[in-house]
């Protein structure tokens, strides 16, 4: 198992226990089940060095998706942050990411975003 993925699991389960119900490894990724029953998938590539994706499938009334990743999709090469990009609410709405480029700091900032979004829905 990828040691970075294990470290992300530790962060999710420990630091974000107020919004994380549980997490588990599913094939090559980490799946995080949130208190509202939505989920976050974290994928850290074993083939491409330092490439990751963090994807949240919401359960809100719009079924928004949020994904922060740095897989070099040429459709988003116009972004100054390329290959880093953030899918905001839908697959084709891509913006500069408001998160750190560091995997662990970026994950924490993404989780803070999730925590904030969940608090808005209550």
Order of alpha helices (4+ residues) and beta strands (2+ residues): alpha-beta-beta-beta-beta-beta-beta-beta-alpha
